[in-house]
Amino acid sequence: YHPYCSKVQTLPLIPAIKPTFRRSGWARMDSTVRRNRTKHKVVVIMGATGTGKSKLSIDLATRFPAEIINSDKIQIYSGLDITTNKIQMHERQGVPHHLLGDFDSSHAEITPSQFRSVAAAAISDISSRRKLPVLAGGSNSFIHALLVDRFDSESDPFNGSDSVSTELRYRCCFLWVDVSFAVLSDYLSKRVDEMLGSGMLEELAKFYDPDEDESRPKTGLRKAIGVPEFDRHFRKYPPVDQGIIAGNPKKKKDDPEMESFEEAVKAIKDNTCHLAKKQIEKILRMRGAGWDLKRLDATEAFRVLLSSDSGKKSSEIWEKQVVEPSVKFVRRFLEE
Ligand code: ATP
């Protein structure tokens, strides 16, 4: 039961074995089929950065009794909530979130192998309470590590000859939110401007460490897009030197500080688009390997969002073209 929603449905997450099914029949049942029937069910929302995975996860969790598990390798750490674009508290609508901002990145980096264990524990816990685990996040190496039956920490499924495994340890309903790359790039650029407007620069200025050893590879949260780009700017124009924590320099076009700032913003936009491209490639690779991804085309909703001020029309399109088909897929999946 979800206290925030009147539309909540109760559907079996692990189908009960029919009572008429006799012991001898069960014993004869093919072991693979038997194993499949006892696996936990998981909804997996995939997609490039910025495509609305978090929004869809809430749209589903307010219609089904579900809890969300984050699978973004940067959002798993606490801190930099604006820069890493974590879903805000009021947007969560009371839906419980797991592995979102739960780890301190000043300790060791969370590996895919560790994610596999902690996320599996979250799935068991959620399922034991007869709720549906919904995995949402763009880190495909984490998703792969968690879901495959046999995980090999030495191999990289997205590089070289190592392949994406299709033997999964859960019964998965894969929803892939896709937005055409041209529209997504425009949206991502706008999103970076909005994030700056919401305090990203100030957040990064507080996070900036002037004593950091530049030659050492960045780990954990320090890898987040925005950190290296603005660290370069802050090294030239330290935020405290300006008597303020940070501020978007409002100076003339040819001002070197303004140029350095704009260079950082451009690098963030380029790197975000590059990340999106890489994520789409990885998703296509998983689909090519045989993962049954249900593609939801959100391009129109984003196109309208970019061209209108109200966002109302865009929400209606999102509802019709993304949420409604997703709900149908999930309902069918739960009834299987
Ligand atoms: P790989 O493990 O091969 O890098 P992946 O698909 O597991 O790929 P991604 O989620 O694509 O991992 O993240 C790759 C990089 O993209 C991160 O190291 C980080 O630089 C950046 N990144 C990912 N998510 C975020 C985020 N939420 N905020 C800021 N930067 C991010």
Boltz pocket constraint, residues with backbone or C-beta under 6 A from the ligand:
constraints:
  - pocket:
      binder: B
      contacts: [[A, 71], [A, 72], [A, 73], [A, 74], [A, 75], [A, 83], [A, 84], [A, 85], [A, 138], [A, 139], [A, 140], [A, 141], [A, 142], [A, 158], [A, 223], [A, 224], [A, 225], [A, 226], [A, 275], [A, 278], [A, 279], [A, 282]]
      max_distance: 6.0
